[in-house]
């Protein structure tokens, strides 16, 4: 039996997507040489709140070889140069999520950005109940290959749950035989990455994004205050160090990490140091296609 797509949870997914479409467009328009990373990210997050949502995770601003988990520091002075810029933005309404990404090319490599954009559109064209995720990956791979680039194969699209940014099913960026069959009512983020490198990312050493692993008693005052804010405001969704109100956030996060209370997300980067582009939309799967919530 197909789910009722007029149910309140789907309406909240749609509301999150509508907010996100507006915020993504405005943020992308502000990415230009000389603009502040921190201002673009913080203003986008505030715009989300003004429109009635909450950030589902910190705005990711990934530059050149970076692919994910990069967000400004609390006092970040970086500005955009002649670079490839990936913006990844998320919104939730009462824990129901939407997730989207766009590449703004300031590097003079527009066809790499076009490769991930066109791959996303090709993937969306085949999404429907009954299709296997491996088939979606094959569409992505074919388009990216056609541009002479490689898909990033160890990053995937993903399901979106209640207060969960990444759930099953994973949607690969290449054709695989062990796919999962999509069902009507699935809420999925389709997320092609393209690169002029070998097609894999690895972890860097820097972390600015974290999420709650478990609740626990902690002795340190700053760590305890940070944990109270995390549980109250962010729950299980990712958050940025710059979002914490304590003036000793770095120390508090280190203490919480040592006690396995929070988990850090190192910046992911193309392992050969090559450029990466990214495009992403959230969809609700239907019997004969999909509804894109983030257009």
DAUR-V567346 format. One line per field, one symbol per residue. ss: DSSP state (~ for helix, > for strand, _ for the rest). phi: phi as a letter, one per 20 degrees, with the letter a starting at -180 (. if undefined). burial: I if it has 24 or more other ideal C-beta (glycine too) atoms within 12 Angstrom, else O. A space follows every 50 residues. Layout:
ss=???
phi=???
burial=???
This chain:
ss=_______~~~~~~~~~~~~~~~~~~~~~~~_____>~~~~~~~~~~~~~~ ___>>>>>>>>>>__>>>__________>____>>>>>>>>>>__>>>>> >>>>>____~~~~~~~~~~~~~~~~~_____>~~~~~~~~~~~~~~___> >_____>>>>>__>>>>>>>>_________>_____>>>>>>>>>_____ >>>>>>>>>>>>________~~~~~~~~~~~~~~____>>~~~_____~~ ~~~~~~~~___>>>>>>>>>_____>>>>>>>>>>>__>>>>___
phi=.ffefeggffffgfffffffgffgfffffefbgnfegffffffffffgff eodcfeafgecddlefdamdbffgdfdfcfdecedddcccccclnedcbb bbddedencffffffffffffffffdfagnfeffffffffffffgfendd feedccfafcdemcfccfefdfebfceeedefcgnfdceebfdcbedfoc dceedeccdbbfeaebfceffffffffffgffedleefbdgfefefecff ffffffffelecdedfgecffemefcdbcbcdcdfdfcrbdeedf
burial=OOOOIOOOIIOIIIIIIIIIIIIIOIIIOIIOOOIOIIIIIIIIIOIIOO IOIIIIIIIIIIIIIIIIIIIIIOOIOOOIOOIIIIIIIIIIIOIIIIII IIIIIIIOIOIIIIIIIIIIOIIIOIIIIOIIIIIIIIIIIIIIIOIOII IIIIIIIIIIIIIIIIOOIIIIIIIOOOIIOIIIIIIIIIIIIIIIIOII IIOOOOIIIIIIOOOOOIOOOIIOIIIOIIIOOIOIIIIIIIIIOIOOII OIIOIIIOIOIIOIIOIIIIIOOIIIIIIIIIIIIIOOOIIIIIO
